[in-house]
Amino acid sequence: MSYHASRRSLLTAAALAAVTAAGVASYAAAGDPGGEGGGPRPGGGPADDGRPGDRAPGQAPDRAALLRLMAGMSLAEKVGQLFVSRAYGHSATDPDAADAEQNQKLFGVRTAAELVSRYHLGGIIYFSWAHNTRDPQQIAELSAALQRAAAAAGSGVPLLLSTDQEHGAVARIGKPATLLPGAMALGARHGAGAAAAGGTETGAGTGTGTGGTAAASDSGSGPASDPAATAEARRAARIAGAELAAMGIRQDYAPVADVNVNPANPVIGVRSFGSDPQAVAALVAAQVRGYQGAGVAATAKHFPGHGDTETDSHVGLPVMRHSRAQWEELDEPPFRAAVEAGVDAVMTAHIVFPALDPSGDPATLSRPIVTGILRERLGFRGVVVTDALDMAGVRQKYGDDRVPVLALKAGCDQLLNPPDLGLAHRSVLAAVEAGELTQARIEESVLRILELKSRRGLFDAAHTAAGRTDALVGIPAHLAAADEIAAGTTTLLANPVKLLPLDPVAAPRVLVTGTDPASPSGTTGPPTAVLARELAALGCRATAVPPARAVAAAPGNAAVLVCTYNVPEGDDPQRTLVTELLATGVPVVVVAIRNPYDPARLPACAAELATYTWTDVEMRAAARVVTGAVRPTGRLPVPVPGRYPLGHGLSYD
């Protein structure tokens, strides 16, 4: 071993020891409810005290120790810390043959462990399509093995393992992990308390006679803040975070802070809490505190706001047409709330926002947006992570060699999932060697990343302990809490003939049909079958049939429930199905299982419901509302143009 290598390894070991000692002290002082030394209480642990900032694991990273650690790192190791990459396979060292072949093709290595070592990675992102998320125990074992690989490689800095577990429409990890209502479902619960006082059914179902929501309109301010529902959003995030931490995942790319004011938005929709910026801000802050109270870094996304676009940034480059004043009124509040709540990370959007930066560069590559607004105007001092760099929105103007360099020049820290990791890593190194990026600029981002890892307890709790997964993931208390939270989310939009609730004592015959989208995690559904099963469990004689058989099977039923999924304008098979079922004379109940805009694009029916999600937990909640097992209390967190105002929702009282 050379003198230089020996000295560097000693410096690194000493720095790691110092960081670990500091981390243990702060970790113990915090009484970490989500780290390896403790564990959240079933049901999500104690309520957060509401103060800004995170609660655990370590609240005060030892910057001097982290600087010593960074001083012992080579430039290649520092650059590696900036990257978060995908890797294929369920195992870090023994992937299936097809996954090993894919790793070899893309990265020049066969295993995730080799990938970590070759590029000195700062993090790995888990995807179901990369076969990383078969089941919780496997995920925990993968996490532990990846951390062992990181500990054995180079500087020995632990990985920040991450995923997109938003719940609702985006969930990478499914059953037996707990699946919770998504953002817009929680937004519907948020509006319930404010509207419920006068929100009783009038029979018209048009939103004009709903008591406490009568003043709401498509352009109104929406429902007032509901502290109890905000606490439920925090509780949901606390449960989600506890389960992620038990699987070794310490960064979640959630919550979504976009304000969805465009019904035609193809990529946000129900991933947003709603269209009211103040309600969204309250729920974003609550979820930040929930995740971070469980020891997981929350990531508010997609800055500066992706809620009023009509292009999906995965396949194109959206343009946001809001003025600066509109941005300050509509898009800024949730991100400001996240920063004030102490959010660990903010993710950028691959969107052009001319009012904030007329250059035509996407926000991810915009210094006026990332540094000028996020850093300087909002005062954010945490980690800025790009949205995935393999998305079309960030690749249209510049080549894959330039994108990571420009993202760093804009002020980003973490470079997420570049399409060609080797090219991206070499490009950043070359930019430093050419003087386009300084080492000081690289170290600025590395230090933020190391501080986040320290704050999340990774230097003293990097490895997932055996047995923690079974003790925390998908436990009965969490599953029961998910049902309790979901119970207040289903929104009764119309009930003009008072068909609902169905009386299960009379054992009515009920037909369930409609669209059956694939589960976000691949582990739940199909929704029509789940809804029929839950109705049967509550006393109905319920049968699920495919749409092709529904019209013939409708006669003789007390009602036909039709699950709809993002009905478009104009002719559509879902509209045809509803029209033909109405012609049978059997009462039809529309259940909009994703975006709540469907009823406005369909003929008026005997009843209309919105669930905002089509996973099992929301289908169970809908069945309970249909049968009257629970009283509907959900309120629309977005207006349905031409049909229902923001805050609308009926009840049975």
Salt bridges, closest charged atoms under 4 A:
GLU36 OE2 - ARG250 NH2 3.66
GLU36 OE1 - ARG468 NE 3.56
ASP49 OD2 - ARG51 NE 2.61
ASP49 OD1 - ARG55 NH1 3.83
ASP54 OD2 - ARG456 NH2 3.06
GLU77 OE1 - ARG8 NH2 2.50
ASP96 OD1 - HIS90 ND1 3.87
ASP96 OD2 - ARG134 NH2 2.52
ASP99 OD1 - HIS131 ND1 2.73
ASP164 OD2 - ARG172 NH2 3.48
ASP164 OD1 - LYS301 NZ 3.09
GLU166 OE2 - ARG271 NH2 2.72
GLU166 OE2 - LYS301 NZ 2.78
GLU232 OE2 - ARG189 NH2 3.58
GLU232 OE2 - ARG235 NH1 3.35
GLU243 OE2 - HIS478 ND1 2.74
ASP258 OD2 - HIS302 ND1 2.72
ASP308 OD2 - HIS322 NE2 2.65
ASP312 OD1 - HIS314 ND1 2.72
GLU328 OE2 - ARG324 NE 3.23
GLU328 OE2 - ARG377 NH2 3.72
ASP331 OD2 - HIS322 ND1 2.72
GLU332 OE2 - ARG336 NH2 2.80
GLU332 OE2 - ARG377 NE 2.72
ASP344 OD1 - ARG455 NE 2.95
ASP344 OD2 - ARG456 NE 2.62
ASP361 OD1 - LYS397 NZ 2.70
ASP387 OD2 - HIS302 NE2 3.97
ASP400 OD2 - ARG395 NH2 2.67
ASP413 OD2 - ARG375 NH2 2.66
ASP413 OD1 - ARG448 NH1 2.73
GLU436 OE2 - ARG402 NH2 2.71
GLU436 OE2 - LYS409 NZ 3.19
GLU443 OE2 - LYS78 NZ 2.60
GLU444 OE2 - ARG448 NH2 2.74
GLU451 OE2 - ARG63 NH2 2.85
ASP483 OD1 - ARG620 NE 3.00
ASP483 OD1 - ARG624 NH2 3.75
GLU484 OE1 - ARG235 NH2 2.87
GLU534 OE2 - ARG533 NH2 3.61
GLU569 OE2 - ARG601 NE 3.43
GLU608 OE2 - ARG643 NH2 2.79
ASP616 OD2 - LYS175 NZ 3.51
ASP653 OD2 - ARG631 NH1 3.08
